[in-house]
Amino acid sequence: MKALLDDLQGELEQLHAESLFRSLADPQGVDFSTNDYLGLSGDPAFRAAVLEKLTQASGTHCLSSPASRLLRGNTPRHRELEKRLADFKGTEGALLFPSGYQANIGLLTALVSPEDRVLSDAQNHASIIDALRLCRCRKIVFPHLDVQAVEDALAQSHSEGRTFLVTESLFSMDGDVAPLKSYAELTEKHGAYLIVDDAHATGVFGEARGSGLTEAFEIEKRAVAILSTFGKALGLFGAFIAGPQLMIEYLINRSRPFIFTTAVPPLLLYGIEAALDRLEAEPQRRQRVSDLADRLRDHLGRGNLNTLKSSGPIVPVLLEESDLALKVATGVQQRGHDVRAIRPPTVAPGTARLRISVHADHSEQQVDQLAADLIEVVRESRL
Ligand SMILES: Cc1ncc(COP(=O)(O)O)c(C=O)c1O
């Protein structure tokens, strides 16, 4: 035991030396850090709606379904919500998963075989990277958003198996948008299949329903699977995969993280139903968050800070070095804004940054104050 703990301590000391040590920090100050883009998670009307559903719930298993979906964990409420989620995304079917991480693992490991080839954007989320490792397939990691690289890779024949292209829609760390329409055209042209992780766009993009960038680009029916999460703009926890009904039937039969886990509890279903109700009732939240994020980008740009090619609620501020990112984050936190530093390995070496998340319930004054403080702290930290 001691030898192992000594080794672990050595590794942690190395992380400290490289400004890469992590510890858990409680929330403090104005939230510019979570993915609660629409400001739903603390909204009184949302809370009241969830509580009302909870109060009305009855039956033996009204809080949890303590079994897997394929056993007694399935209820009509699950199926009804999945029907609503499919309509929301504009697909034939949908399937709930306990989390987005599990959904990506469950989708890709079910679908991709070792003889298949997967094109994956260099900035795809860790859950996609981990899933592809488990698939033991041939991976082609293409440069971030590089349509030409995708086209070149697709043009090379791959007779052994299928070819998939997997991408986030709104990238979680750069806040930029994938060219989904071009990807849909290219995959169709080359007989490949498109998979979209719409986690950060769900609830934020899409004029009619707010269901995400697959709606905004009108490619809902051209992707074989679309992942969405409830733990971001919908202010909750959990995830679902949307796509052709046959794909959903396949996942029910083949996706081990779906099959061998306890059903998403009714307790969460009440929340998801209430969140969808709020989205329908208050579409103005989408416009509000977009306007506020543009306002912040505008201020930061005039202060000579690099917010990359972001659009939508995620505003990165590139600082490159981890120690500078940490120093600036600490300085901004001391002024009352909860902004966190993002360092390797979450982002590539030399691209450490702040990741600011703007919410629909922020005020203009809060956004302006953050921008002014941030510009000043960066200037002082660089001296
Ligand atoms: C693009 C993307 N996909 C999937 C996930 C995982 O979702 P969850 O937090 O529900 O596990 C995340 C989480 O941050 C994400 O950013």
The ligand as an SDF file (V2000), in Angstrom:
LIG
                    3D

 16 16  0  0  0  0  0  0  0  0999 V2000
  -20.0200   17.5640  -25.9520 C   0  0  0  0  0  0  0  0  0  0  0  0
  -20.3720   16.7800  -24.7190 C   0  0  0  0  0  0  0  0  0  0  0  0
  -20.8800   15.5440  -24.8600 N   0  0  0  0  0  0  0  0  0  0  0  0
  -21.1990   14.7920  -23.7990 C   0  0  0  0  0  0  0  0  0  0  0  0
  -21.0220   15.2600  -22.5180 C   0  0  0  0  0  0  0  0  0  0  0  0
  -21.3670   14.4020  -21.3500 C   0  0  0  0  0  0  0  0  0  0  0  0
  -22.6250   14.7600  -20.8600 O   0  0  0  0  0  0  0  0  0  0  0  0
  -23.0080   14.4640  -19.3370 P   0  0  0  0  0  0  0  0  0  0  0  0
  -22.4390   15.5840  -18.5360 O   0  0  0  0  0  0  0  0  0  0  0  0
  -24.4930   14.4120  -19.3390 O   0  0  0  0  0  0  0  0  0  0  0  0
  -22.3930   13.1510  -18.9850 O   0  0  0  0  0  0  0  0  0  0  0  0
  -20.5010   16.5320  -22.3140 C   0  0  0  0  0  0  0  0  0  0  0  0
  -20.3160   17.0310  -20.9280 C   0  0  0  0  0  0  0  0  0  0  0  0
  -19.8720   18.0590  -20.6310 O   0  0  0  0  0  0  0  0  0  0  0  0
  -20.1540   17.3160  -23.4390 C   0  0  0  0  0  0  0  0  0  0  0  0
  -19.6160   18.5300  -23.3020 O   0  0  0  0  0  0  0  0  0  0  0  0
  1  2  1  0
  2  3  1  0
  2 15  2  0
  3  4  2  0
  4  5  1  0
  5  6  1  0
  5 12  2  0
  6  7  1  0
  7  8  1  0
  8  9  2  0
  8 10  1  0
  8 11  1  0
 12 13  1  0
 12 15  1  0
 13 14  2  0
 15 16  1  0
M  END
$$$$
